Amino acid sequence: MIRTSLALGVATAALWSAAAEAANNKHYGVVCLRNDTRANITYSRKVGDGGWETRFLAPGNQWKIAHRYDHANENSSPKVHVRYDADATGRKFSQKRDLERRAAVGDTCQEANVYAFQYEASNRSFISLERVR
């Protein structure tokens, strides 16, 4: 009886441990882009070897891109590139930024590396794209 109880306890502990580990497996590479300015941001994005696509991001909005891994904890995703005009005065000053994804259990902005368009602190005529989390 004691051996059976001990064996059952060990088996239960092993299953619980495996389930807990599986719940922490990373299945996505996620990045989130946010607009913390009062301006409508027009930017271009490119994922991996794909083409450039023009996108718009209204003030206070965000955009998320998630790549589902083929295998748990793979931690390999296509690169995400962003180009935007950093000059808020109407002149052109193009900037390019590569965004790094975060390996995550889910595919939400709460789990992502977050980048934000922000006014530069020393000169609100310019917009920067900075990682904020």
N, CA, C and O atoms as a GROMACS GRO file, in nm:
protein
  532
    1MET      N    1   0.082  -0.120   0.000
    1MET     CA    2   0.000   0.000   0.000
    1MET      C    3   0.086   0.127   0.000
    1MET      O    4   0.058   0.222  -0.072
    2ILE      N    5   0.191   0.125   0.081
    2ILE     CA    6   0.279   0.241   0.088
    2ILE      C    7   0.352   0.260  -0.045
    2ILE      O    8   0.367   0.373  -0.092
    3ARG      N    9   0.398   0.148  -0.107
    3ARG     CA   10   0.467   0.157  -0.237
    3ARG      C   11   0.373   0.214  -0.344
    3ARG      O   12   0.414   0.296  -0.426
    4THR      N   13   0.249   0.170  -0.344
    4THR     CA   14   0.152   0.218  -0.442
    4THR      C   15   0.128   0.367  -0.423
    4THR      O   16   0.125   0.442  -0.522
    5SER      N   17   0.112   0.412  -0.301
    5SER     CA   18   0.090   0.554  -0.272
    5SER      C   19   0.212   0.637  -0.312
    5SER      O   20   0.199   0.746  -0.368
    6LEU      N   21   0.331   0.584  -0.282
    6LEU     CA   22   0.454   0.654  -0.316
    6LEU      C   23   0.468   0.664  -0.468
    6LEU      O   24   0.502   0.770  -0.521
    7ALA      N   25   0.442   0.553  -0.538
    7ALA     CA   26   0.452   0.552  -0.684
    7ALA      C   27   0.350   0.648  -0.745
    7ALA      O   28   0.382   0.720  -0.841
    8LEU      N   29   0.230   0.651  -0.692
    8LEU     CA   30   0.127   0.742  -0.741
    8LEU      C   31   0.167   0.887  -0.717
    8LEU      O   32   0.146   0.973  -0.803
    9GLY      N   33   0.225   0.914  -0.602
    9GLY     CA   34   0.270   1.050  -0.570
    9GLY      C   35   0.381   1.096  -0.662
    9GLY      O   36   0.380   1.210  -0.708
   10VAL      N   37   0.477   1.008  -0.692
   10VAL     CA   38   0.588   1.041  -0.781
   10VAL      C   39   0.534   1.065  -0.923
   10VAL      O   40   0.577   1.160  -0.989
   11ALA      N   41   0.442   0.982  -0.968
   11ALA     CA   42   0.385   0.996  -1.102
   11ALA      C   43   0.308   1.127  -1.113
   11ALA      O   44   0.317   1.196  -1.215
   12THR      N   45   0.231   1.161  -1.011
   12THR     CA   46   0.155   1.286  -1.011
   12THR      C   47   0.249   1.406  -1.015
   12THR      O   48   0.225   1.501  -1.089
   13ALA      N   49   0.354   1.402  -0.936
   13ALA     CA   50   0.451   1.512  -0.933
   13ALA      C   51   0.518   1.528  -1.070
   13ALA      O   52   0.539   1.640  -1.115
   14ALA      N   53   0.552   1.418  -1.134
   14ALA     CA   54   0.616   1.423  -1.266
   14ALA      C   55   0.521   1.483  -1.370
   14ALA      O   56   0.563   1.564  -1.452
   15LEU      N   57   0.394   1.443  -1.367
   15LEU     CA   58   0.296   1.497  -1.462
   15LEU      C   59   0.273   1.646  -1.438
   15LEU      O   60   0.265   1.724  -1.533
   16TRP      N   61   0.262   1.686  -1.312
   16TRP     CA   62   0.241   1.826  -1.279
   16TRP      C   63   0.360   1.909  -1.325
   16TRP      O   64   0.341   2.018  -1.380
   17SER      N   65   0.481   1.859  -1.305
   17SER     CA   66   0.602   1.929  -1.346
   17SER      C   67   0.606   1.945  -1.497
   17SER      O   68   0.640   2.052  -1.548
   18ALA      N   69   0.572   1.839  -1.570
   18ALA     CA   70   0.572   1.844  -1.716
   18ALA      C   71   0.466   1.943  -1.766
   18ALA      O   72   0.491   2.017  -1.862
   19ALA      N   73   0.350   1.945  -1.704
   19ALA     CA   74   0.244   2.037  -1.743
   19ALA      C   75   0.285   2.182  -1.716
   19ALA      O   76   0.260   2.270  -1.798
   20ALA      N   77   0.348   2.205  -1.602
   20ALA     CA   78   0.394   2.340  -1.568
   20ALA      C   79   0.500   2.387  -1.667
   20ALA      O   80   0.500   2.503  -1.708
   21GLU      N   81   0.590   2.299  -1.705
   21GLU     CA   82   0.695   2.334  -1.801
   21GLU      C   83   0.634   2.365  -1.937
   21GLU      O   84   0.674   2.461  -2.003
   22ALA      N   85   0.538   2.284  -1.980
   22ALA     CA   86   0.474   2.304  -2.110
   22ALA      C   87   0.400   2.438  -2.113
   22ALA      O   88   0.396   2.504  -2.217
   23ALA      N   89   0.342   2.479  -2.001
   23ALA     CA   90   0.268   2.605  -1.995
   23ALA      C   91   0.361   2.724  -2.013
   23ALA      O   92   0.316   2.832  -2.051
   24ASN      N   93   0.490   2.708  -1.986
   24ASN     CA   94   0.588   2.816  -2.000
   24ASN      C   95   0.663   2.811  -2.132
   24ASN      O   96   0.750   2.894  -2.156
   25ASN      N   97   0.632   2.715  -2.218
   25ASN     CA   98   0.697   2.706  -2.347
   25ASN      C   99   0.665   2.830  -2.430
   25ASN      O  100   0.552   2.878  -2.430
   26LYS      N  101   0.764   2.879  -2.501
   26LYS     CA  102   0.747   2.996  -2.586
   26LYS      C  103   0.707   2.948  -2.726
   26LYS      O  104   0.779   2.871  -2.789
   27HIS      N  105   0.591   2.994  -2.772
   27HIS     CA  106   0.538   2.952  -2.901
   27HIS      C  107   0.539   3.062  -3.006
   27HIS      O  108   0.512   3.036  -3.124
   28TYR      N  109   0.571   3.187  -2.965
   28TYR     CA  110   0.563   3.301  -3.056
   28TYR      C  111   0.684   3.393  -3.040
   28TYR      O  112   0.745   3.400  -2.933
   29GLY      N  113   0.716   3.462  -3.147
   29GLY     CA  114   0.804   3.577  -3.143
   29GLY      C  115   0.715   3.697  -3.169
   29GLY      O  116   0.649   3.703  -3.273
   30VAL      N  117   0.710   3.794  -3.076
   30VAL     CA  118   0.611   3.903  -3.084
   30VAL      C  119   0.679   4.039  -3.071
   30VAL      O  120   0.769   4.059  -2.989
   31VAL      N  121   0.632   4.133  -3.153
   31VAL     CA  122   0.674   4.272  -3.141
   31VAL      C  123   0.549   4.359  -3.156
   31VAL      O  124   0.458   4.326  -3.231
   32CYS      N  125   0.547   4.470  -3.083
   32CYS     CA  126   0.434   4.562  -3.086
   32CYS      C  127   0.487   4.702  -3.113
   32CYS      O  128   0.587   4.744  -3.054
   33LEU      N  129   0.420   4.773  -3.201
   33LEU     CA  130   0.456   4.909  -3.238
   33LEU      C  131   0.343   5.001  -3.194
   33LEU      O  132   0.226   4.975  -3.225
   34ARG      N  133   0.376   5.108  -3.122
   34ARG     CA  134   0.275   5.195  -3.060
   34ARG      C  135   0.302   5.340  -3.100
   34ARG      O  136   0.417   5.380  -3.119
   35ASN      N  137   0.196   5.418  -3.114
   35ASN     CA  138   0.208   5.560  -3.145
   35ASN      C  139   0.175   5.643  -3.021
   35ASN      O  140   0.058   5.657  -2.984
   36ASP      N  141   0.278   5.697  -2.958
   36ASP     CA  142   0.261   5.780  -2.839
   36ASP      C  143   0.260   5.929  -2.873
   36ASP      O  144   0.268   6.013  -2.783
   37THR      N  145   0.248   5.964  -3.001
   37THR     CA  146   0.244   6.104  -3.041
   37THR      C  147   0.100   6.147  -3.064
   37THR      O  148   0.007   6.067  -3.049
   38ARG      N  149   0.081   6.274  -3.101
   38ARG     CA  150  -0.052   6.322  -3.140
   38ARG      C  151  -0.066   6.328  -3.291
   38ARG      O  152  -0.163   6.383  -3.343
   39ALA      N  153   0.032   6.274  -3.362
   39ALA     CA  154   0.033   6.277  -3.509
   39ALA      C  155  -0.004   6.141  -3.566
   39ALA      O  156   0.022   6.037  -3.506
   40ASN      N  157  -0.064   6.144  -3.685
   40ASN     CA  158  -0.084   6.020  -3.759
   40ASN      C  159   0.052   5.982  -3.818
   40ASN      O  160   0.115   6.062  -3.886
   41ILE      N  161   0.095   5.862  -3.792
   41ILE     CA  162   0.226   5.816  -3.839
   41ILE      C  163   0.207   5.730  -3.964
   41ILE      O  164   0.132   5.632  -3.962
   42THR      N  165   0.276   5.766  -4.070
   42THR     CA  166   0.283   5.682  -4.190
   42THR      C  167   0.421   5.618  -4.187
   42THR      O  168   0.523   5.687  -4.176
   43TYR      N  169   0.424   5.489  -4.198
   43TYR     CA  170   0.551   5.417  -4.195
   43TYR      C  171   0.545   5.300  -4.292
   43TYR      O  172   0.437   5.261  -4.337
   44SER      N  173   0.660   5.246  -4.322
   44SER     CA  174   0.669   5.126  -4.405
   44SER      C  175   0.726   5.014  -4.319
   44SER      O  176   0.814   5.037  -4.236
   45ARG      N  177   0.675   4.896  -4.342
   45ARG     CA  178   0.727   4.781  -4.267
   45ARG      C  179   0.762   4.670  -4.365
   45ARG      O  180   0.704   4.657  -4.473
   46LYS      N  181   0.858   4.591  -4.325
   46LYS     CA  182   0.903   4.477  -4.404
   46LYS      C  183   0.928   4.363  -4.307
   46LYS      O  184   0.999   4.380  -4.208
   47VAL      N  185   0.870   4.248  -4.336
   47VAL     CA  186   0.889   4.130  -4.250
   47VAL      C  187   0.970   4.028  -4.328
   47VAL      O  188   0.930   3.982  -4.435
   48GLY      N  189   1.086   3.992  -4.272
   48GLY     CA  190   1.172   3.894  -4.336
   48GLY      C  191   1.217   3.944  -4.473
   48GLY      O  192   1.259   4.059  -4.487
   49ASP      N  193   1.209   3.858  -4.572
   49ASP     CA  194   1.250   3.892  -4.708
   49ASP      C  195   1.134   3.946  -4.792
   49ASP      O  196   1.148   3.964  -4.913
   50GLY      N  197   1.020   3.971  -4.727
   50GLY     CA  198   0.903   4.023  -4.798
   50GLY      C  199   0.925   4.165  -4.846
   50GLY      O  200   1.030   4.225  -4.822
   51GLY      N  201   0.825   4.219  -4.913
   51GLY     CA  202   0.833   4.354  -4.965
   51GLY      C  203   0.792   4.458  -4.860
   51GLY      O  204   0.734   4.424  -4.757
   52TRP      N  205   0.823   4.583  -4.889
   52TRP     CA  206   0.786   4.693  -4.801
   52TRP      C  207   0.637   4.722  -4.819
   52TRP      O  208   0.588   4.726  -4.932
   53GLU      N  209   0.566   4.742  -4.709
   53GLU     CA  210   0.424   4.777  -4.710
   53GLU      C  211   0.405   4.907  -4.633
   53GLU      O  212   0.460   4.923  -4.524
   54THR      N  213   0.329   4.999  -4.690
   54THR     CA  214   0.300   5.125  -4.622
   54THR      C  215   0.183   5.105  -4.527
   54THR      O  216   0.082   5.044  -4.563
   55ARG      N  217   0.197   5.156  -4.406
   55ARG     CA  218   0.095   5.143  -4.302
   55ARG      C  219   0.075   5.279  -4.234
   55ARG      O  220   0.157   5.369  -4.246
   56PHE      N  221  -0.037   5.290  -4.164
   56PHE     CA  222  -0.071   5.411  -4.090
   56PHE      C  223  -0.101   5.373  -3.946
   56PHE      O  224  -0.162   5.269  -3.919
   57LEU      N  225  -0.057   5.457  -3.853
   57LEU     CA  226  -0.082   5.432  -3.712
   57LEU      C  227  -0.132   5.561  -3.648
   57LEU      O  228  -0.058   5.659  -3.636
   58ALA      N  229  -0.258   5.560  -3.608
   58ALA     CA  230  -0.320   5.678  -3.547
   58ALA      C  231  -0.268   5.698  -3.405
   58ALA      O  232  -0.220   5.603  -3.342
   59PRO      N  233  -0.278   5.820  -3.353
   59PRO     CA  234  -0.234   5.847  -3.216
   59PRO      C  235  -0.302   5.752  -3.117
   59PRO      O  236  -0.423   5.731  -3.122
   60GLY      N  237  -0.223   5.695  -3.028
   60GLY     CA  238  -0.275   5.605  -2.925
   60GLY      C  239  -0.297   5.462  -2.971
   60GLY      O  240  -0.327   5.376  -2.889
   61ASN      N  241  -0.282   5.435  -3.100
   61ASN     CA  242  -0.303   5.299  -3.150
   61ASN      C  243  -0.173   5.219  -3.148
   61ASN      O  244  -0.064   5.274  -3.132
   62GLN      N  245  -0.188   5.089  -3.167
   62GLN     CA  246  -0.072   5.001  -3.172
   62GLN      C  247  -0.092   4.894  -3.279
   62GLN      O  248  -0.205   4.866  -3.319
   63TRP      N  249   0.017   4.836  -3.323
   63TRP     CA  250   0.016   4.729  -3.422
   63TRP      C  251   0.105   4.618  -3.368
   63TRP      O  252   0.213   4.643  -3.315
   64LYS      N  253   0.057   4.496  -3.382
   64LYS     CA  254   0.130   4.380  -3.331
   64LYS      C  255   0.155   4.282  -3.443
   64LYS      O  256   0.070   4.260  -3.529
   65ILE      N  257   0.273   4.223  -3.442
   65ILE     CA  258   0.300   4.113  -3.535
   65ILE      C  259   0.361   3.999  -3.456
   65ILE      O  260   0.455   4.016  -3.379
   66ALA      N  261   0.302   3.881  -3.477
   66ALA     CA  262   0.348   3.761  -3.406
   66ALA      C  263   0.383   3.654  -3.508
   66ALA      O  264   0.313   3.634  -3.607
   67HIS      N  265   0.491   3.587  -3.481
   67HIS     CA  266   0.533   3.474  -3.564
   67HIS      C  267   0.522   3.348  -3.479
   67HIS      O  268   0.585   3.337  -3.374
   68ARG      N  269   0.441   3.252  -3.524
   68ARG     CA  270   0.427   3.127  -3.451
   68ARG      C  271   0.543   3.035  -3.487
   68ARG      O  272   0.568   3.009  -3.605
   69TYR      N  273   0.613   2.988  -3.385
   69TYR     CA  274   0.726   2.898  -3.405
   69TYR      C  275   0.678   2.762  -3.454
   69TYR      O  276   0.567   2.718  -3.422
   70ASP      N  277   0.762   2.695  -3.531
   70ASP     CA  278   0.733   2.557  -3.572
   70ASP      C  279   0.744   2.462  -3.453
   70ASP      O  280   0.673   2.362  -3.447
   71HIS      N  281   0.835   2.495  -3.359
   71HIS     CA  282   0.857   2.412  -3.241
   71HIS      C  283   0.865   2.504  -3.119
   71HIS      O  284   0.915   2.616  -3.128
   72ALA      N  285   0.816   2.456  -3.005
   72ALA     CA  286   0.821   2.535  -2.882
   72ALA      C  287   0.966   2.576  -2.852
   72ALA      O  288   1.059   2.498  -2.872
   73ASN      N  289   0.982   2.699  -2.806
   73ASN     CA  290   1.111   2.755  -2.765
   73ASN      C  291   1.211   2.766  -2.879
   73ASN      O  292   1.332   2.769  -2.855
   74GLU      N  293   1.163   2.772  -3.001
   74GLU     CA  294   1.250   2.784  -3.118
   74GLU      C  295   1.326   2.917  -3.118
   74GLU      O  296   1.443   2.922  -3.156
   75ASN      N  297   1.258   3.023  -3.075
   75ASN     CA  298   1.317   3.157  -3.062
   75ASN      C  299   1.382   3.207  -3.191
   75ASN      O  300   1.489   3.268  -3.187
   76SER      N  301   1.320   3.182  -3.302
   76SER     CA  302   1.369   3.230  -3.432
   76SER      C  303   1.252   3.281  -3.514
   76SER      O  304   1.159   3.206  -3.543
   77SER      N  305   1.256   3.409  -3.551
   77SER     CA  306   1.148   3.472  -3.627
   77SER      C  307   1.206   3.555  -3.739
   77SER      O  308   1.320   3.601  -3.730
   78PRO      N  309   1.129   3.576  -3.846
   78PRO     CA  310   1.175   3.668  -3.951
   78PRO      C  311   1.193   3.808  -3.893
   78PRO      O  312   1.117   3.850  -3.806
   79LYS      N  313   1.293   3.878  -3.940
   79LYS     CA  314   1.321   4.014  -3.892
   79LYS      C  315   1.207   4.108  -3.932
   79LYS      O  316   1.142   4.089  -4.034
   80VAL      N  317   1.185   4.210  -3.849
   80VAL     CA  318   1.086   4.314  -3.877
   80VAL      C  319   1.162   4.446  -3.891
   80VAL      O  320   1.236   4.486  -3.801
   81HIS      N  321   1.144   4.513  -4.006
   81HIS     CA  322   1.210   4.640  -4.035
   81HIS      C  323   1.104   4.748  -4.050
   81HIS      O  324   0.996   4.723  -4.104
   82VAL      N  325   1.134   4.868  -4.002
   82VAL     CA  326   1.041   4.982  -4.010
   82VAL      C  327   1.117   5.103  -4.064
   82VAL      O  328   1.229   5.133  -4.020
   83ARG      N  329   1.055   5.173  -4.159
   83ARG     CA  330   1.105   5.302  -4.209
   83ARG      C  331   0.998   5.407  -4.182
   83ARG      O  332   0.879   5.379  -4.197
   84TYR      N  333   1.040   5.526  -4.143
   84TYR     CA  334   0.943   5.633  -4.115
   84TYR      C  335   1.010   5.769  -4.132
   84TYR      O  336   1.132   5.779  -4.134
   85ASP      N  337   0.928   5.872  -4.145
   85ASP     CA  338   0.976   6.010  -4.154
   85ASP      C  339   0.980   6.067  -4.013
   85ASP      O  340   0.876   6.083  -3.949
   86ALA      N  341   1.099   6.098  -3.966
   86ALA     CA  342   1.117   6.147  -3.829
   86ALA      C  343   1.094   6.297  -3.815
   86ALA      O  344   1.090   6.348  -3.703
   87ASP      N  345   1.079   6.369  -3.925
   87ASP     CA  346   1.062   6.514  -3.921
   87ASP      C  347   0.914   6.547  -3.914
   87ASP      O  348   0.840   6.522  -4.009
   88ALA      N  349   0.870   6.604  -3.803
   88ALA     CA  350   0.728   6.636  -3.784
   88ALA      C  351   0.691   6.772  -3.842
   88ALA      O  352   0.576   6.815  -3.828
   89THR      N  353   0.785   6.840  -3.908
   89THR     CA  354   0.757   6.974  -3.962
   89THR      C  355   0.714   6.971  -4.108
   89THR      O  356   0.683   7.076  -4.164
   90GLY      N  357   0.710   6.855  -4.170
   90GLY     CA  358   0.670   6.846  -4.310
   90GLY      C  359   0.786   6.823  -4.404
   90GLY      O  360   0.767   6.788  -4.520
   91ARG      N  361   0.909   6.842  -4.354
   91ARG     CA  362   1.026   6.807  -4.435
   91ARG      C  363   1.052   6.658  -4.420
   91ARG      O  364   0.990   6.594  -4.335
   92LYS      N  365   1.140   6.604  -4.498
   92LYS     CA  366   1.170   6.460  -4.494
   92LYS      C  367   1.300   6.433  -4.419
   92LYS      O  368   1.402   6.495  -4.446
   93PHE      N  369   1.294   6.339  -4.327
   93PHE     CA  370   1.414   6.289  -4.259
   93PHE      C  371   1.387   6.141  -4.229
   93PHE      O  372   1.340   6.106  -4.121
   94SER      N  373   1.418   6.057  -4.326
   94SER     CA  374   1.386   5.914  -4.317
   94SER      C  375   1.476   5.843  -4.216
   94SER      O  376   1.597   5.867  -4.210
   95GLN      N  377   1.414   5.757  -4.140
   95GLN     CA  378   1.486   5.673  -4.042
   95GLN      C  379   1.445   5.529  -4.065
   95GLN      O  380   1.334   5.501  -4.109
   96LYS      N  381   1.536   5.439  -4.035
   96LYS     CA  382   1.507   5.295  -4.044
   96LYS      C  383   1.542   5.232  -3.910
   96LYS      O  384   1.644   5.264  -3.848
   97ARG      N  385   1.457   5.141  -3.868
   97ARG     CA  386   1.480   5.073  -3.739
   97ARG      C  387   1.444   4.926  -3.754
   97ARG      O  388   1.340   4.892  -3.810
   98ASP      N  389   1.531   4.840  -3.704
   98ASP     CA  390   1.502   4.696  -3.698
   98ASP      C  391   1.442   4.667  -3.562
   98ASP      O  392   1.498   4.707  -3.459
   99LEU      N  393   1.329   4.598  -3.560
   99LEU     CA  394   1.260   4.567  -3.436
   99LEU      C  395   1.289   4.423  -3.395
   99LEU      O  396   1.280   4.331  -3.476
  100GLU      N  397   1.324   4.406  -3.270
  100GLU     CA  398   1.355   4.274  -3.217
  100GLU      C  399   1.231   4.215  -3.150
  100GLU      O  400   1.169   4.278  -3.064
  101ARG      N  401   1.197   4.094  -3.190
  101ARG     CA  402   1.082   4.028  -3.128
  101ARG      C  403   1.121   3.966  -2.995
  101ARG      O  404   1.238   3.943  -2.967
  102ARG      N  405   1.019   3.939  -2.914
  102ARG     CA  406   1.039   3.872  -2.786
  102ARG      C  407   0.973   3.735  -2.791
  102ARG      O  408   0.859   3.722  -2.836
  103ALA      N  409   1.044   3.633  -2.747
  103ALA     CA  410   0.986   3.499  -2.738
  103ALA      C  411   0.881   3.501  -2.628
  103ALA      O  412   0.907   3.549  -2.517
  104ALA      N  413   0.762   3.450  -2.659
  104ALA     CA  414   0.650   3.460  -2.565
  104ALA      C  415   0.561   3.337  -2.570
  104ALA      O  416   0.558   3.265  -2.670
  105VAL      N  417   0.489   3.316  -2.461
  105VAL     CA  418   0.392   3.206  -2.453
  105VAL      C  419   0.275   3.236  -2.546
  105VAL      O  420   0.230   3.148  -2.619
  106GLY      N  421   0.227   3.360  -2.543
  106GLY     CA  422   0.113   3.401  -2.626
  106GLY      C  423   0.155   3.502  -2.730
  106GLY      O  424   0.273   3.530  -2.747
  107ASP      N  425   0.056   3.558  -2.800
  107ASP     CA  426   0.087   3.649  -2.910
  107ASP      C  427   0.029   3.789  -2.889
  107ASP      O  428  -0.020   3.851  -2.983
  108THR      N  429   0.036   3.839  -2.766
  108THR     CA  430  -0.022   3.969  -2.734
  108THR      C  431   0.086   4.076  -2.714
  108THR      O  432   0.203   4.044  -2.693
  109CYS      N  433   0.044   4.202  -2.721
  109CYS     CA  434   0.137   4.312  -2.694
  109CYS      C  435   0.187   4.311  -2.550
  109CYS      O  436   0.295   4.362  -2.521
  110GLN      N  437   0.108   4.254  -2.460
  110GLN     CA  438   0.151   4.246  -2.320
  110GLN      C  439   0.275   4.157  -2.305
  110GLN      O  440   0.350   4.172  -2.209
  111GLU      N  441   0.296   4.066  -2.399
  111GLU     CA  442   0.411   3.975  -2.392
  111GLU      C  443   0.522   4.014  -2.489
  111GLU      O  444   0.627   3.950  -2.491
  112ALA      N  445   0.500   4.117  -2.568
  112ALA     CA  446   0.591   4.154  -2.677
  112ALA      C  447   0.699   4.251  -2.633
  112ALA      O  448   0.689   4.313  -2.527
  113ASN      N  449   0.802   4.264  -2.716
  113ASN     CA  450   0.888   4.381  -2.709
  113ASN      C  451   0.807   4.493  -2.769
  113ASN      O  452   0.751   4.479  -2.878
  114VAL      N  453   0.799   4.606  -2.699
  114VAL     CA  454   0.716   4.718  -2.743
  114VAL      C  455   0.806   4.835  -2.784
  114VAL      O  456   0.896   4.875  -2.710
  115TYR      N  457   0.779   4.887  -2.903
  115TYR     CA  458   0.848   5.005  -2.955
  115TYR      C  459   0.744   5.114  -2.972
  115TYR      O  460   0.630   5.087  -3.010
  116ALA      N  461   0.783   5.238  -2.943
  116ALA     CA  462   0.687   5.349  -2.951
  116ALA      C  463   0.743   5.464  -3.033
  116ALA      O  464   0.859   5.503  -3.018
  117PHE      N  465   0.656   5.519  -3.120
  117PHE     CA  466   0.687   5.647  -3.183
  117PHE      C  467   0.664   5.752  -3.075
  117PHE      O  468   0.558   5.756  -3.013
  118GLN      N  469   0.765   5.838  -3.054
  118GLN     CA  470   0.757   5.941  -2.950
  118GLN      C  471   0.822   6.068  -3.002
  118GLN      O  472   0.910   6.065  -3.088
  119TYR      N  473   0.776   6.181  -2.949
  119TYR     CA  474   0.846   6.305  -2.979
  119TYR      C  475   0.980   6.302  -2.906
  119TYR      O  476   0.989   6.256  -2.792
  120GLU      N  477   1.083   6.352  -2.972
  120GLU     CA  478   1.212   6.362  -2.905
  120GLU      C  479   1.200   6.463  -2.792
  120GLU      O  480   1.137   6.568  -2.809
  121ALA      N  481   1.258   6.433  -2.679
  121ALA     CA  482   1.245   6.518  -2.560
  121ALA      C  483   1.301   6.658  -2.581
  121ALA      O  484   1.245   6.756  -2.533
  122SER      N  485   1.413   6.667  -2.653
  122SER     CA  486   1.477   6.797  -2.670
  122SER      C  487   1.424   6.878  -2.788
  122SER      O  488   1.452   6.997  -2.799
  123ASN      N  489   1.345   6.813  -2.877
  123ASN     CA  490   1.295   6.883  -2.995
  123ASN      C  491   1.170   6.812  -3.046
  123ASN      O  492   1.180   6.709  -3.113
  124ARG      N  493   1.054   6.867  -3.015
  124ARG     CA  494   0.927   6.802  -3.053
  124ARG      C  495   0.900   6.809  -3.203
  124ARG      O  496   0.795   6.763  -3.250
  125SER      N  497   0.992   6.865  -3.278
  125SER     CA  498   0.979   6.866  -3.424
  125SER      C  499   1.026   6.733  -3.484
  125SER      O  500   1.010   6.710  -3.604
  126PHE      N  501   1.083   6.649  -3.400
  126PHE     CA  502   1.132   6.520  -3.448
  126PHE      C  503   1.068   6.406  -3.371
  126PHE      O  504   1.040   6.417  -3.252
  127ILE      N  505   1.047   6.297  -3.442
  127ILE     CA  506   0.987   6.177  -3.384
  127ILE      C  507   1.091   6.066  -3.386
  127ILE      O  508   1.159   6.046  -3.487
  128SER      N  509   1.102   5.996  -3.276
  128SER     CA  510   1.193   5.881  -3.269
  128SER      C  511   1.112   5.755  -3.248
  128SER      O  512   0.995   5.760  -3.209
  129LEU      N  513   1.173   5.644  -3.274
  129LEU     CA  514   1.111   5.513  -3.251
  129LEU      C  515   1.201   5.439  -3.153
  129LEU      O  516   1.311   5.397  -3.187
  130GLU      N  517   1.152   5.424  -3.030
  130GLU     CA  518   1.234   5.368  -2.922
  130GLU      C  519   1.167   5.245  -2.861
  130GLU      O  520   1.045   5.235  -2.854
  131ARG      N  521   1.251   5.154  -2.818
  131ARG     CA  522   1.198   5.039  -2.744
  131ARG      C  523   1.164   5.086  -2.603
  131ARG      O  524   1.250   5.139  -2.533
  132VAL      N  525   1.040   5.066  -2.563
  132VAL     CA  526   0.994   5.112  -2.432
  132VAL      C  527   0.969   4.996  -2.335
  132VAL      O  528   0.951   5.018  -2.215
  133ARG      N  529   0.968   4.874  -2.386
  133ARG     CA  530   0.954   4.756  -2.299
  133ARG      C  531   0.995   4.633  -2.374
  133ARG      O  532   0.991   4.522  -2.319
   0.00000   0.00000   0.00000
